[in-house]
Amino acid sequence: MSRSVLVLNAGSSSLKFQVVEPESGEARAKGTIERVGASGSSISLTVDGEAREEDAEVPDQAAALEVMRTALADRGLDLAAAGLVAVGHRVVHGGRALTRPTVVHEKVLSEIDRVSVLAPLHNPVNADGIRNATKAFPDLPQVAVFDTAFFSDLPEAASTYAIDHDLAEKYAIRRYGFHGTSHEYVSQEVARFLGRDLADLDQIVLHLGNGASASAIRGGRPVDTSMGLTPLEGLVMGTRGGDIDPGVLLHLHRVADLDESALDELLNKRSGILGVSGIADFRDLSKAVHQGEERARLALDVYLHRLRKYVGAYLAVLGGVDAITFTAGVGENSAELRAAALEGLERLGIRIDGRRNKGGNDGPRVISTDSSEVTVLVVPTNEELAIARQTLAALNP
């Protein structure tokens, strides 16, 4: 029987899961449980390519695991007989100590809890997800895979904030970076797809979804990334504005009497595409732009301007690139955005082929012209497969 890993991503009100065979890359089952702890809970589930969705009673995350197990069994996938060798967990922040996939024991959980101050919206939920899974699957090792791990060895020039050194050291303030599992997976897939040695490639990876980040990767290792101490820094996102003058927050505190809680809500939930246009979903934003809505057009222009700035900055950081890759929901699905993001960069050796950009299959593909000095690609990310593979590697270091 093939070895499988149950990959879990516990959120504050959701649970995403997949049963993945790391060697083959096959996902035997995947699904999401929504509105955990609230009325109207539901589970969407795909087993062996067949999808269904149904209502469910899910009072908490522990119950969500049982709902998942029962729903899978009803579809013929008994987890007890599925060849599971471990449970792999996405954990957002590993801090300075947790920098590689790690088999979880009490000290690891304590460290995840300790660095929750750096990711208060995510780490506590991730830690509880591990505790619940330990109870639900007591015979399986639990492995934590950290979003920050890939960027843990950024050069100090890129990871260091220019603030008081002692203060930064005391409170662990540095650029940690996020979406690391995706950036690592995609950069490796680029090398595999192109038949190139990863060590010989300079790359820019653009992970564009509701959350968005960019990375500069030299020889398979990151040398810069757009997100920082938290996922708020960098590119414009669905509800997060990315780079902002910190003085704006001090100003709003003084003139609008916004306290810490209000500023936190502003930065995380009322900024970005939503803040400028009133529209959170990129697909709806695109429709509004085509309908001539001015705020939607402005939001898209701000989004593209920031994205192009990072592409240009990383071209300079790397001294030129071999490949630029779009990935994640928006990056994979919006040909219009891809074309606009790199429009007019021919003098930098970047040329998009319009037909290739609009067509192609769902797998990795080149969208640049044959004459382009920089290869531009679309490569679907697969964080669950990456987590499954890293989980297996952690069991056999």
Secondary structure, 3 states (H helix, E strand, C coil): CCCEEEEEEECCCEEEEEEEECCCCEEEEEEEEECCCCCCCEEEEEECCEEEEEECCCCCHHHHHHHHHHHHHHCCCCHHHCCEEEEEEEECCCCCCCCCCEECCHHHHHHHHHHHHHCCCCHHHHHHHHHHHHHHCCCCCEEEEECCHHHCCCCHHHHCCCCCHHHHHHCCCCCCCCCHHHHHHHHHHHHHHHCCCHHHCEEEEEEECCCEEEEEEECCEEEEECCCCCCCCCCCCCCCCCCCCHHHHHHHHHHCCCCHHHHHHHHHHCCHHHHHHCCCCHHHHHHHHHCCCHHHHHHHHHHHHHHHHHHHHHHHHHCCCCEEEEEHHHHHHCHHHHHHHCCCCHHHCCCECHHHHHCCCCCCEECECCCCCCEEEECCCCHHHHHHHHHHHHHCC
